[in-house]
Amino acid sequence: MATDDARLAEIERKVESGERLSFEDGLALEESTDLIAIGAMANRVRERYNQNFAYYNVNMHINPTNVCVFTCDFCAFRADLDDPRGYVMDRDQIVDRARKANERGATELHIVGGLHHKLPFDYYVDVVRWIKADFPELHIKAYTAVEIEFFAKIARITIRETLERLIDAGLGSLPGGGAEIFHPEVRKEICGAKASTETWLEVHRTAHRLGLKSNATMLYGHIDKPKHRIDHLIRLRELQDETGGFQTFIPLAFHPDNSRMAEIHKPSGLMDLKVMAISRLMLDNFPHIKAYWVMLGIKTAQVALSFGADDIDGTVVHEKIYHEAGAETPQEVSVADIERLIREAGRTPIERDTLYHKVNRDGSTWRSGDHIDVRTIEPVAVG
């Protein structure tokens, strides 16, 4: 890589030798305008982990309720208890959504929603139990760390006990939502009432100790600054050093429409790619970085596969949270389209399940194979 920036040259030396980047290195990357050089470094790290493969899954979203006790400035999804937009899904609706997911060949249900202060913890446990009773093969990735803390409070039990009850009901893993930005300068401004940084990290630490895998996120492009983003990534890296329980990191681009922060412009495509690349470089202990096409847009997600991302998420049916905030992406993309998008980006598509096992399809049925190890997969010709 040719660069006139001495700081980037030193970072490149570290990247090539596998050395960990420091906070100062992260700031240097943020301050640099050489996106191509940063992307090239991130791409090398991406291929070191995942060669030429790009992953996707077949999934469906369920948001059981949008009623929420919190009023985060960036959220366009929530509704008050007496809001005509407010809703709570009942058992029939939940099971019907799971049935449709199963019929479509989904391997995962992604379940997150509002914090409804009139619903008991048993409701949230039942959502998991209802699905697993009829569709035991579906993996349930459910409830952010913010929701887990809320459940613990309304049930008056510990976070560990909360997770244990959900695991008993059939919980398979945790999503990464609710992290937003960890730095207190930003967190207190955009979501001061919700779970603290320390609580978010403790929920995931506890989940990992109980044997659950989880994801991690970062919401960027609002009032955050470079130092806040690098601080966030390093805190995640430190917990991953401790537990090894994170599977993938998902940078989430802020969508301002219909929120209390509607005056802020959403991040540019250049910022999206830069954050993606820096995330891949800083998170040296995360096996996967995801380009969530719902928020980035399909074209940017494609390009991100050369800027550090190795996963493009899934077919994603019935996503409400980001579409309420103005996401203009489609509600669903077919498997054929996802594979075409990946191949157009010069990558080899691999369908995975939630825990990164290769999915083997036989007509209308599927089964999980071995955990994906790129050293054992024969590349498929890109055409």
C-alpha positions in Angstrom: 0.0 0.0 0.0 1.5 3.4 -1.0 0.7 6.2 1.4 2.4 9.5 2.3 0.9 9.4 5.8 3.6 8.3 8.2 1.0 7.3 10.8 -0.9 5.1 8.3 2.4 3.5 7.3 3.1 2.5 10.9 -0.4 1.2 11.3 0.0 -0.9 8.1 3.2 -2.3 9.6 1.2 -3.4 12.7 -1.6 -4.8 10.6 0.8 -6.9 8.5 2.6 -8.2 11.6 -0.6 -8.9 13.5 0.0 -6.4 16.2 -2.9 -4.9 18.1 -3.8 -1.3 17.2 -4.0 1.2 20.1 -6.5 4.0 20.8 -4.1 6.5 19.2 -3.9 4.3 16.1 -7.7 4.3 16.0 -7.8 8.1 16.1 -5.2 8.2 13.4 -7.4 6.1 11.2 -10.4 8.2 12.0 -8.5 11.4 11.1 -7.1 10.1 7.9 -8.8 10.9 4.6 -7.1 8.0 2.8 -10.2 5.8 2.7 -8.7 3.5 0.0 -5.6 2.8 2.1 -7.7 2.1 5.2 -10.0 -0.1 3.2 -7.1 -2.1 1.7 -5.8 -2.8 5.2 -9.2 -3.9 6.4 -9.6 -6.1 3.4 -6.4 -7.9 4.1 -7.5 -8.6 7.7 -10.9 -9.7 6.4 -9.3 -12.2 4.1 -7.0 -13.3 6.8 -10.0 -14.4 8.8 -12.5 -15.4 6.1 -10.6 -15.7 2.8 -12.9 -14.9 -0.1 -16.2 -16.1 1.6 -19.1 -13.9 2.5 -21.9 -15.2 4.7 -25.7 -14.7 4.9 -28.6 -16.4 6.6 -32.3 -16.9 6.1 -34.1 -15.2 8.9 -37.2 -13.3 9.9 -37.8 -10.6 12.5 -40.4 -10.5 15.2 -40.9 -7.3 17.2 -43.5 -8.4 19.9 -44.4 -4.9 21.0 -43.5 -1.3 20.2 -44.7 0.1 23.5 -41.7 1.3 25.4 -41.1 3.0 28.7 -38.0 4.7 27.4 -37.9 7.7 25.1 -34.5 7.5 23.4 -33.9 10.5 21.1 -32.8 8.4 18.1 -35.7 5.9 18.2 -38.6 6.1 15.7 -40.1 2.7 16.6 -41.4 3.2 20.1 -44.9 4.1 21.1 -46.6 5.2 24.3 -49.1 3.0 26.0 -52.1 5.0 24.7 -50.6 5.7 21.3 -52.8 4.4 18.4 -49.6 3.0 16.9 -49.0 0.8 20.0 -49.4 -2.9 19.7 -48.7 -6.2 21.5 -48.5 -9.5 19.6 -50.4 -12.4 21.1 -49.6 -16.1 21.0 -51.4 -16.7 17.7 -49.6 -13.8 16.0 -46.2 -15.0 17.3 -46.7 -18.6 16.3 -48.1 -17.6 12.9 -45.0 -15.5 12.3 -42.8 -18.4 13.3 -44.8 -20.7 11.0 -44.3 -18.4 8.0 -40.6 -18.2 8.9 -40.4 -22.0 8.9 -42.3 -22.3 5.6 -39.8 -19.9 4.0 -36.9 -22.0 5.2 -35.7 -19.6 7.8 -33.1 -20.9 10.3 -33.4 -17.9 12.7 -35.9 -15.7 14.3 -34.5 -12.4 15.5 -36.7 -11.0 18.3 -36.4 -7.6 19.8 -38.9 -4.9 20.8 -40.1 -2.3 23.2 -39.9 -2.4 27.0 -43.6 -2.6 27.8 -44.0 -1.8 31.5 -47.5 -3.4 31.7 -46.4 -6.8 30.5 -44.9 -9.4 32.9 -41.6 -11.1 32.4 -43.5 -14.3 31.8 -44.8 -12.8 28.5 -41.3 -12.4 27.1 -40.4 -15.9 28.3 -43.6 -17.3 26.7 -42.7 -15.7 23.3 -39.7 -17.9 23.2 -41.5 -21.0 24.6 -44.4 -20.7 22.2 -42.1 -20.7 19.2 -39.9 -23.6 20.4 -43.0 -25.7 21.2 -44.1 -25.8 17.6 -40.8 -25.1 15.7 -37.9 -26.5 17.8 -35.5 -26.4 14.9 -35.7 -22.5 14.6 -32.9 -20.8 16.4 -34.1 -17.9 18.6 -31.8 -14.9 18.8 -33.7 -12.7 21.2 -33.7 -9.7 23.4 -31.0 -7.0 23.7 -29.0 -6.4 26.8 -31.3 -3.4 27.5 -34.3 -5.7 27.4 -32.6 -8.3 29.6 -31.9 -5.7 32.3 -35.5 -4.5 32.1 -36.8 -8.0 32.5 -34.6 -8.6 35.5 -36.0 -5.4 37.2 -39.7 -6.2 36.6 -39.2 -9.8 37.7 -37.0 -8.8 40.6 -34.4 -11.4 39.8 -30.7 -11.2 38.8 -29.5 -10.9 35.2 -28.1 -14.4 35.4 -31.5 -15.8 36.6 -33.2 -13.9 33.8 -31.0 -15.4 31.2 -31.3 -18.9 32.7 -35.1 -18.7 32.5 -34.9 -17.7 28.9 -32.4 -20.4 28.1 -34.7 -22.9 29.7 -37.5 -21.7 27.4 -35.3 -22.1 24.3 -33.2 -19.0 23.9 -30.3 -19.7 21.5 -28.2 -16.4 21.5 -28.4 -12.7 22.1 -28.5 -9.9 19.4 -26.1 -7.0 19.9 -28.6 -4.1 20.0 -28.8 -1.5 22.8 -25.1 -0.8 22.8 -25.5 2.5 20.9 -22.4 4.4 22.0 -20.7 3.4 25.3 -18.9 6.7 26.1 -20.9 8.6 28.8 -20.6 11.9 27.0 -22.8 10.6 24.2 -24.8 7.9 26.0 -26.3 10.3 28.6 -27.5 12.6 25.7 -29.1 10.1 23.4 -30.3 7.3 25.7 -29.5 8.2 29.3 -32.4 6.3 30.8 -31.6 2.9 29.3 -29.1 0.3 30.5 -25.7 1.7 31.3 -22.5 0.8 29.5 -21.4 -1.3 32.4 -24.8 -3.1 32.5 -24.7 -3.8 28.7 -21.3 -5.4 29.0 -22.2 -7.3 32.1 -25.3 -8.9 30.4 -23.1 -10.1 27.6 -20.4 -11.3 30.0 -23.0 -13.3 31.9 -24.5 -14.7 28.7 -21.1 -15.8 27.5 -20.4 -17.5 30.8 -23.7 -19.4 30.5 -22.7 -20.6 27.1 -24.6 -18.2 24.9 -23.0 -16.5 21.9 -23.9 -13.0 21.1 -23.4 -10.1 18.7 -22.3 -6.5 19.3 -23.3 -3.2 17.7 -22.4 0.5 17.6 -24.8 3.2 16.5 -22.8 5.9 14.7 -23.3 9.1 12.7 -25.3 11.2 15.1 -23.6 13.3 17.8 -20.7 10.8 18.2 -17.1 11.8 17.5 -14.1 9.7 16.5 -12.9 9.3 20.1 -16.3 8.0 21.2 -16.3 5.3 18.4 -12.8 4.1 19.1 -13.5 4.0 22.8 -16.6 1.9 22.0 -14.6 -0.6 19.9 -11.9 -1.0 22.5 -14.4 -1.7 25.3 -15.9 -4.5 23.1 -12.4 -5.8 22.3 -11.5 -6.0 26.0 -14.7 -8.0 26.8 -14.0 -10.3 23.9 -10.5 -10.9 25.3 -12.1 -11.9 28.5 -14.9 -14.2 27.3 -14.5 -14.9 23.6 -18.3 -15.0 23.3 -18.9 -12.4 20.6 -19.5 -13.8 17.1 -19.9 -10.7 14.9 -19.8 -6.9 15.2 -22.4 -4.8 13.3 -21.8 -1.1 12.8 -25.3 0.5 12.6 -25.7 3.7 10.6 -28.0 6.2 12.3 -31.3 6.9 10.5 -32.8 10.2 11.7 -36.3 10.2 10.1 -39.2 10.3 12.6 -36.9 10.6 15.6 -36.2 13.4 17.9 -32.9 13.9 16.1 -34.4 14.4 12.7 -32.3 17.5 12.0 -29.2 15.4 11.8 -28.2 14.1 8.4 -27.7 10.3 8.2 -24.1 9.1 7.6 -22.7 9.3 4.1 -21.6 6.2 2.2 -18.0 7.2 2.7 -18.5 7.3 6.5 -20.2 3.9 6.4 -17.3 2.3 4.6 -14.7 4.0 6.9 -16.4 2.9 10.1 -16.7 -0.6 8.7 -13.0 -0.7 7.8 -11.8 0.8 11.1 -14.0 -1.7 13.0 -12.4 -4.6 11.2 -8.9 -3.2 12.1 -9.6 -2.5 15.7 -11.6 -5.6 16.6 -8.8 -8.1 16.0 -10.5 -10.7 18.1 -13.9 -10.7 16.4 -14.2 -13.4 13.8 -16.9 -11.5 11.8 -17.9 -8.0 10.8 -21.4 -7.6 9.3 -22.6 -5.1 6.7 -26.3 -4.9 7.7 -27.9 -4.1 4.3 -31.2 -3.0 5.9 -29.4 0.1 7.3 -26.5 0.6 4.9 -28.4 0.0 1.7 -27.7 -2.9 -0.6 -25.1 -1.1 -2.8 -23.0 0.1 0.2 -23.3 -3.3 1.8 -21.9 -4.8 -1.4 -18.9 -2.5 -1.4 -18.4 -3.1 2.3 -17.4 -6.7 1.5 -14.1 -5.1 0.3 -13.8 -2.8 3.3 -13.6 -5.4 6.1 -17.1 -6.9 6.2 -17.5 -10.7 5.6 -21.2 -11.0 6.4 -24.2 -9.3 4.7 -26.9 -10.5 7.2 -30.0 -12.3 5.9 -33.2 -12.2 4.0 -34.8 -10.2 6.9 -38.6 -10.3 6.7 -40.8 -8.0 8.8 -38.1 -5.7 10.1 -39.8 -2.7 11.7 -37.3 -0.7 13.8 -35.1 0.8 11.2 -37.8 1.1 8.5 -39.8 3.2 11.0 -36.7 5.4 11.1 -36.6 5.9 7.4 -34.7 3.0 6.0 -35.6 2.8 2.3 -34.3 -0.7 1.7 -36.8 -3.4 0.9 -38.3 -5.5 3.7 -37.0 -8.7 2.2 -34.3 -9.8 -0.2 -34.4 -13.3 -1.7 -31.7 -15.9 -1.3 -31.0 -15.7 -5.0 -30.6 -12.0 -4.8 -28.3 -12.1 -1.8 -26.1 -14.7 -3.5 -26.1 -12.6 -6.7 -25.1 -9.5 -4.7 -22.3 -11.4 -3.0 -21.0 -12.8 -6.3 -21.1 -9.4 -7.9 -18.9 -8.1 -5.1 -16.4 -10.8 -6.1 -17.1 -13.1 -3.1 -18.2 -16.7 -2.6 -21.6 -16.9 -0.8 -22.1 -19.3 2.1 -25.4 -19.8 3.9 -24.8 -20.0 7.6 -27.0 -20.5 10.6 -26.9 -18.1 13.6 -23.9 -19.8 15.2 -22.0 -19.9 11.9 -22.5 -23.5 11.0 -22.8 -24.1 7.3 -26.4 -24.8 6.2 -27.0 -27.7 4.0 -30.2 -27.6 1.9 -32.1 -30.5 0.4 -35.2 -29.3 -1.3 -37.5 -27.7 1.3 -35.5 -29.0 4.3 -32.3 -27.9 5.9 -29.8 -28.9 8.5 -26.8 -27.4 10.2 -23.5 -28.8 9.2 -20.1 -28.3 10.9 -19.0 -25.0 12.3 -17.6 -22.9 9.4 -13.8 -23.2 9.1 -12.7 -21.5 5.9 -9.7 -23.7 5.8 -11.9 -26.7 5.0 -14.2 -25.1 2.4 -13.5 -25.3 -1.3 -14.0 -21.9 -3.0 -16.7 -21.7 -5.5 -15.9 -20.0 -8.8 -17.2 -16.5 -9.1 -19.1 -15.9 -12.3 
